[in-house]
Amino acid sequence: QVQLVESGGGLVQAGGSLRLSCVASGFPFSIVRMGWYRQAPEKQRELVAAITFGGSINYADSVKGRFTISRDNAKRTMYLQMNNLKPEDTAIYYCNTVGPTASWGQGTQVTVSS
């Protein structure tokens, strides 16, 4: 079955960096458009970065220039490098397919202190 396992979150001061990882299984990862989503308390889940199997990338305006999405199809793994973090980046971060989504993983908590 589909499994998405996120890791790499933590507590960091504003201006700091984190690198998130997502290991996927149970579907043809290498040909699927993937994305990083986040959900802050009392807010809707939003897509912050997406990458196609060919490497085309899109970012939400709020993270453009600070976050970098990448993928390693051989390892079935996707990454999100987050630099210059801001308190408003505090959220649970999830990975998933883009378009129809698969079952959600547990996510990884990112907390940015001011």
Backbone as a printed PyTorch tensor [residue, N CA C, xyz], in Angstrom:
tensor([[[  0.8330,  -1.1770,   0.0000],
         [  0.0000,   0.0000,   0.0000],
         [  0.8800,   1.2430,   0.0000]],

        [[  0.2600,   2.3750,  -0.2930],
         [  0.9980,   3.6300,  -0.3220],
         [  1.4940,   3.9760,   1.0760]],

        [[  2.7570,   4.3530,   1.1340],
         [  3.3260,   4.8080,   2.3970],
         [  4.2230,   6.0060,   2.1330]],

        [[  4.0280,   7.0410,   2.9100],
         [  4.8340,   8.2570,   2.8300],
         [  5.3570,   8.5510,   4.2250]],

        [[  6.6760,   8.6320,   4.3470],
         [  7.2840,   8.8310,   5.6560],
         [  8.1580,  10.0840,   5.6060]],

        [[  7.7330,  11.0900,   6.3520],
         [  8.4600,  12.3550,   6.4070],
         [  9.3660,  12.3870,   7.6350]],

        [[ 10.4710,  13.0820,   7.5090],
         [ 11.3870,  13.2470,   8.6370],
         [ 12.2090,  14.5200,   8.4450]],

        [[ 12.9010,  14.9200,   9.5070],
         [ 13.8050,  16.0530,   9.4080],
         [ 13.3360,  17.3330,  10.0580]],

        [[ 12.1190,  17.3210,  10.5700],
         [ 11.6200,  18.5190,  11.2240],
         [ 12.3040,  18.7610,  12.5550]],

        [[ 11.9660,  19.8750,  13.1790],
         [ 12.5420,  20.2010,  14.4730],
         [ 12.2670,  21.6230,  14.8660]],

        [[ 12.9400,  22.0440,  15.9180],
         [ 12.8190,  23.4060,  16.4340],
         [ 14.0640,  24.1790,  16.0050]],

        [[ 13.8530,  25.3210,  15.3900],
         [ 14.9610,  26.1270,  14.8910],
         [ 14.6460,  27.5940,  15.1000]],

        [[ 15.6650,  28.3970,  15.2720],
         [ 15.4600,  29.8360,  15.4060],
         [ 15.2270,  30.4630,  14.0320]],

        [[ 14.5680,  31.5870,  14.0400],
         [ 14.3570,  32.3290,  12.8030],
         [ 15.7000,  32.5770,  12.1180]],

        [[ 15.7160,  32.3770,  10.8070],
         [ 16.9430,  32.5110,  10.0480],
         [ 17.6950,  31.2080,   9.8670]],

        [[ 17.2860,  30.1920,  10.5940],
         [ 17.9400,  28.9030,  10.5150],
         [ 17.4760,  28.0660,   9.3330]],

        [[ 17.9940,  26.8380,   9.2760],
         [ 17.7130,  25.9420,   8.1590],
         [ 17.3490,  24.5520,   8.6510]],

        [[ 16.5640,  23.8670,   7.8410],
         [ 16.2360,  22.4590,   8.0590],
         [ 16.1370,  21.7850,   6.7020]],

        [[ 16.3690,  20.4830,   6.6940],
         [ 16.1990,  19.7020,   5.4750],
         [ 15.2330,  18.5580,   5.7660]],

        [[ 14.1300,  18.5610,   5.0930],
         [ 13.1300,  17.5190,   5.2480],
         [ 13.3430,  16.4400,   4.1980]],

        [[ 12.9960,  15.2050,   4.5860],
         [ 13.0590,  14.0710,   3.6680],
         [ 11.7150,  13.3600,   3.6470]],

        [[ 11.4310,  12.7430,   2.5140],
         [ 10.1960,  11.9710,   2.3540],
         [ 10.5340,  10.7040,   1.5910]],

        [[ 10.3000,   9.5760,   2.2220],
         [ 10.5190,   8.2910,   1.5560],
         [  9.1630,   7.7280,   1.1650]],

        [[  9.0340,   7.3710,  -0.1010],
         [  7.7500,   6.9230,  -0.6350],
         [  7.8210,   5.4650,  -1.0590]],

        [[  6.6950,   4.7750,  -0.9240],
         [  6.6010,   3.3990,  -1.3900],
         [  5.1580,   3.0960,  -1.7460]],

        [[  4.9720,   2.0350,  -2.5440],
         [  3.6260,   1.5940,  -2.8660],
         [  3.0080,   2.1950,  -4.1020]],

        [[  3.7560,   3.0270,  -4.8180],
         [  3.2600,   3.6010,  -6.0720],
         [  4.4670,   3.9680,  -6.9290]],

        [[  4.2500,   4.2310,  -8.2290],
         [  5.3800,   4.5070,  -9.1340],
         [  5.9450,   5.9080,  -8.9400]],

        [[  6.7100,   6.0730,  -7.9010],
         [  7.2320,   7.3710,  -7.4790],
         [  7.9060,   8.1230,  -8.6220]],

        [[  8.6810,   7.4340,  -9.4250],
         [  9.5300,   8.1120, -10.4100],
         [  8.7500,   8.8110, -11.5090]],

        [[  7.4770,   8.4840, -11.6930],
         [  6.7220,   9.0990, -12.7810],
         [  5.6050,   9.9990, -12.2730]],

        [[  5.6150,  10.2730, -10.9730],
         [  4.5290,  11.0270, -10.3530],
         [  5.0040,  12.4060,  -9.9210]],

        [[  4.1590,  13.4040, -10.1350],
         [  4.4480,  14.7380,  -9.6140],
         [  4.2540,  14.7080,  -8.1110]],

        [[  5.2540,  15.1820,  -7.3770],
         [  5.2390,  15.1500,  -5.9180],
         [  5.2880,  16.5580,  -5.3550]],

        [[  4.8290,  16.6750,  -4.1190],
         [  4.8410,  17.9930,  -3.5100],
         [  5.0230,  17.9410,  -2.0060]],

        [[  5.4440,  19.0620,  -1.4670],
         [  5.4850,  19.2790,  -0.0200],
         [  4.3240,  20.2000,   0.3380]],

        [[  3.5990,  19.7840,   1.3360],
         [  2.4770,  20.5400,   1.8490],
         [  2.7730,  20.9090,   3.3010]],

        [[  2.0520,  21.8940,   3.7980],
         [  2.1610,  22.2030,   5.2190],
         [  0.8090,  22.6440,   5.7620]],

        [[  0.6360,  22.3960,   7.0480],
         [ -0.6000,  22.8120,   7.7180],
         [ -0.2380,  23.4350,   9.0490]],

        [[ -0.5200,  24.7140,   9.1600],
         [ -0.3050,  25.4350,  10.4060],
         [ -1.5580,  25.3090,  11.2650]],

        [[ -1.4250,  25.5360,  12.5700],
         [ -2.5900,  25.4270,  13.4600],
         [ -3.7460,  26.2970,  12.9800]],

        [[ -4.9170,  25.7110,  12.9140],
         [ -6.1530,  26.4010,  12.5410],
         [ -6.1210,  26.9630,  11.1180]],

        [[ -5.2760,  26.4120,  10.2810],
         [ -5.2320,  26.8300,   8.8850],
         [ -5.3740,  25.6110,   7.9850]],

        [[ -5.7630,  25.8520,   6.7470],
         [ -5.8860,  24.7530,   5.7980],
         [ -4.5130,  24.3020,   5.3160]],

        [[ -4.4510,  23.0580,   4.9360],
         [ -3.2270,  22.5270,   4.3620],
         [ -2.9680,  23.2230,   3.0280]],

        [[ -1.7060,  23.5890,   2.7960],
         [ -1.3430,  24.2680,   1.5550],
         [ -0.1420,  23.5920,   0.9110]],

        [[ -0.1130,  23.6620,  -0.4110],
         [  1.0130,  23.1390,  -1.1770],
         [  2.0820,  24.2310,  -1.2400]],

        [[  3.2930,  23.9040,  -0.8190],
         [  4.3530,  24.9210,  -0.8180],
         [  5.3810,  24.7160,  -1.9150]],

        [[  5.5340,  23.4740,  -2.3850],
         [  6.5080,  23.2050,  -3.4440],
         [  6.1170,  21.9200,  -4.1510]],

        [[  6.3490,  21.8830,  -5.4570],
         [  6.0180,  20.6990,  -6.2390],
         [  7.1000,  20.4530,  -7.2670]],

        [[  7.2770,  19.1700,  -7.6020],
         [  8.3040,  18.7990,  -8.5790],
         [  7.7800,  17.6470,  -9.4290]],

        [[  7.9210,  17.7700, -10.7380],
         [  7.4970,  16.6890, -11.6270],
         [  8.5950,  15.6350, -11.7230]],

        [[  8.2730,  14.5300, -12.3650],
         [  9.2690,  13.4740, -12.5290],
         [ 10.4290,  13.9740, -13.3700]],

        [[ 10.1740,  14.9580, -14.2220],
         [ 11.2220,  15.5050, -15.0700],
         [ 12.0030,  16.6340, -14.4370]],

        [[ 11.5860,  17.0400, -13.2430],
         [ 12.3310,  18.0720, -12.5400],
         [ 11.7830,  19.4740, -12.6550]],

        [[ 10.6310,  19.6650, -13.2800],
         [ 10.0080,  20.9890, -13.3000],
         [  9.4820,  21.3070, -11.9100]],

        [[  9.7230,  22.5400, -11.4750],
         [  9.4750,  22.9080, -10.0780],
         [  8.5970,  24.1450,  -9.9810]],

        [[  7.7350,  24.1470,  -8.9780],
         [  6.9350,  25.3200,  -8.6440],
         [  6.9650,  25.5340,  -7.1400]],

        [[  6.9310,  26.8060,  -6.7420],
         [  6.9110,  27.1590,  -5.3310],
         [  5.7610,  28.1230,  -5.0460]],

        [[  5.2500,  28.0310,  -3.8320],
         [  4.3390,  29.0660,  -3.3640],
         [  5.1390,  30.3450,  -3.1800]],

        [[  4.4820,  31.4690,  -3.3890],
         [  5.1810,  32.7520,  -3.2700],
         [  5.8080,  32.9330,  -1.8850]],

        [[  5.1720,  32.3880,  -0.8800],
         [  5.6320,  32.5790,   0.4980],
         [  6.9720,  31.9160,   0.7770]],

        [[  7.3790,  30.9510,  -0.0420],
         [  8.6330,  30.2390,   0.2200],
         [  9.6520,  30.4110,  -0.9000]],

        [[  9.2540,  31.0760,  -1.9740],
         [ 10.1310,  31.2390,  -3.1220],
         [ 11.4180,  31.9470,  -2.7070]],

        [[ 12.5410,  31.4010,  -3.1480],
         [ 13.8350,  31.9790,  -2.8150],
         [ 14.4140,  31.4840,  -1.5070]],

        [[ 13.6190,  30.7650,  -0.7160],
         [ 14.1050,  30.2570,   0.5770],
         [ 14.0870,  28.7310,   0.6320]],

        [[ 13.1240,  28.1100,  -0.0250],
         [ 12.9850,  26.6520,  -0.0110],
         [ 13.4260,  26.0880,  -1.3550]],

        [[ 14.0030,  24.8810,  -1.3060],
         [ 14.4020,  24.1770,  -2.5200],
         [ 13.9160,  22.7330,  -2.4430]],

        [[ 13.1370,  22.3480,  -3.4280],
         [ 12.6230,  20.9800,  -3.5010],
         [ 13.4940,  20.1840,  -4.4660]],

        [[ 13.7040,  18.9140,  -4.1470],
         [ 14.4670,  18.0410,  -5.0370],
         [ 13.9970,  16.6050,  -4.8200]],

        [[ 14.4050,  15.7360,  -5.7190],
         [ 14.0120,  14.3330,  -5.6020],
         [ 15.1150,  13.4450,  -6.1360]],

        [[ 15.1660,  12.2490,  -5.5810],
         [ 16.0750,  11.2020,  -6.0390],
         [ 15.2030,  10.0010,  -6.3660]],

        [[ 14.8850,   9.8320,  -7.6350],
         [ 13.9630,   8.7680,  -8.0260],
         [ 14.5180,   7.3820,  -7.7100]],

        [[ 15.8150,   7.2180,  -7.8090],
         [ 16.4130,   5.9090,  -7.5120],
         [ 16.2030,   5.5240,  -6.0480]],

        [[ 16.1890,   6.5180,  -5.1770],
         [ 15.9930,   6.2720,  -3.7400],
         [ 14.5350,   6.4450,  -3.3220]],

        [[ 13.6730,   6.8130,  -4.2800],
         [ 12.2650,   7.0410,  -3.9690],
         [ 12.1290,   8.0590,  -2.8320]],

        [[ 12.9360,   9.0630,  -2.9020],
         [ 13.0040,  10.0480,  -1.8230],
         [ 12.9070,  11.4620,  -2.3850]],

        [[ 12.1990,  12.2980,  -1.6590],
         [ 12.0700,  13.7110,  -2.0040],
         [ 12.5810,  14.5320,  -0.8270]],

        [[ 13.1110,  15.7110,  -1.1290],
         [ 13.6980,  16.5550,  -0.0980],
         [ 13.1210,  17.9640,  -0.1690]],

        [[ 13.2090,  18.6500,   0.9590],
         [ 12.8820,  20.0710,   0.9880],
         [ 13.9290,  20.7640,   1.8460]],

        [[ 14.7980,  21.5140,   1.2090],
         [ 15.7780,  22.3120,   1.9150],
         [ 15.1370,  23.6490,   2.2400]],

        [[ 15.0880,  23.9770,   3.5090],
         [ 14.4300,  25.1990,   3.9620],
         [ 15.4680,  26.1040,   4.6170]],

        [[ 15.6990,  27.2470,   4.0240],
         [ 16.6550,  28.2220,   4.5390],
         [ 15.9350,  29.4940,   4.9580]],

        [[ 16.6190,  30.2850,   5.7630],
         [ 16.0570,  31.5570,   6.2220],
         [ 14.6290,  31.3730,   6.7350]],

        [[ 14.4690,  30.4120,   7.6150],
         [ 13.1420,  30.0890,   8.1280],
         [ 12.5640,  31.2370,   8.9360]],

        [[ 11.2560,  31.3630,   8.8630],
         [ 10.5270,  32.4210,   9.5520],
         [  9.5000,  31.8000,  10.4930]],

        [[  9.0960,  32.5150,  11.5380],
         [  8.0790,  31.9580,  12.4480],
         [  6.8050,  31.5220,  11.7040]],

        [[  6.4560,  32.1890,  10.6400],
         [  5.2510,  31.8230,   9.9000],
         [  5.4130,  30.5360,   9.1030]],

        [[  6.6150,  29.9830,   9.0670],
         [  6.8170,  28.6670,   8.4570],
         [  6.4670,  27.5320,   9.4160]],

        [[  6.1880,  27.8600,  10.6560],
         [  5.8200,  26.8430,  11.6450],
         [  4.5740,  26.0940,  11.2030]],

        [[  4.6950,  24.7780,  11.1040],
         [  3.5900,  23.9420,  10.6170],
         [  4.0230,  22.4840,  10.6660]],

        [[  3.0730,  21.6140,  10.4250],
         [  3.3900,  20.2220,  10.1460],
         [  3.5620,  20.1030,   8.6430]],

        [[  4.6690,  19.5310,   8.2240],
         [  4.9850,  19.3910,   6.8060],
         [  4.7350,  17.9490,   6.3660]],

        [[  4.0610,  17.8220,   5.2300],
         [  3.7120,  16.5280,   4.6600],
         [  4.2050,  16.4610,   3.2140]],

        [[  4.4860,  15.2510,   2.7840],
         [  4.7230,  15.0460,   1.3610],
         [  3.5660,  14.2210,   0.8040]],

        [[  3.3190,  14.4000,  -0.4700],
         [  2.2640,  13.6270,  -1.1180],
         [  2.3420,  13.8580,  -2.6160]],

        [[  1.5530,  13.1060,  -3.3370],
         [  1.4280,  13.3510,  -4.7700],
         [  0.6770,  14.6620,  -4.9760]],

        [[  0.7870,  15.2240,  -6.1700],
         [  0.0930,  16.4610,  -6.5090],
         [ -0.9620,  16.1290,  -7.5380]],

        [[ -2.1740,  16.6560,  -7.3070],
         [ -3.3200,  16.2570,  -8.1030],
         [ -4.1300,  15.3850,  -7.1810]],

        [[ -4.5570,  14.2360,  -7.6200],
         [ -5.1360,  13.3380,  -6.6260],
         [ -4.0670,  12.9650,  -5.6040]],

        [[ -4.3920,  13.1140,  -4.3240],
         [ -3.4040,  12.7890,  -3.3010],
         [ -3.6230,  11.3790,  -2.7840]],

        [[ -2.5440,  10.8120,  -2.3140],
         [ -2.5970,   9.4820,  -1.7070],
         [ -2.9030,   9.6350,  -0.2190]],

        [[ -2.8270,   8.5430,   0.4940],
         [ -3.0270,   8.6080,   1.9410],
         [ -1.9180,   9.4460,   2.5650]],

        [[ -2.2690,  10.2760,   3.5180],
         [ -1.3000,  11.1600,   4.1520],
         [ -0.4730,  10.4120,   5.1920]],

        [[  0.8040,  10.7840,   5.2600],
         [  1.6560,  10.2570,   6.3090],
         [  1.4470,  11.0230,   7.6030]],

        [[  2.3580,  10.8160,   8.5420],
         [  2.2040,  11.4680,   9.8420],
         [  2.7410,  12.8920,   9.8340]],

        [[  3.5100,  13.2300,   8.8190],
         [  4.0870,  14.5600,   8.7380],
         [  5.2660,  14.7250,   9.6850]],

        [[  5.9120,  15.8750,   9.5670],
         [  7.0240,  16.2070,  10.4550],
         [  6.8600,  17.6560,  10.9050]],

        [[  6.9760,  17.8670,  12.2080],
         [  6.7180,  19.1850,  12.7790],
         [  7.9210,  20.0960,  12.5910]],

        [[  7.6680,  21.2700,  12.0780],
         [  8.6810,  22.3240,  11.9730],
         [  8.2190,  23.4930,  12.8320]],

        [[  9.0580,  23.8860,  13.7770],
         [  8.7420,  25.0080,  14.6490],
         [  9.8720,  26.0260,  14.5590]],

        [[  9.5200,  27.2460,  14.2080],
         [ 10.5060,  28.3040,  14.0600],
         [ 10.2360,  29.3580,  15.1280]],

        [[ 11.2060,  29.5460,  15.9880],
         [ 11.0500,  30.5290,  17.0660],
         [ 11.6150,  31.8800,  16.6310]],

        [[ 11.0090,  32.9270,  17.1690],
         [ 11.4440,  34.2790,  16.7890],
         [ 12.5430,  34.7860,  17.6990]]])
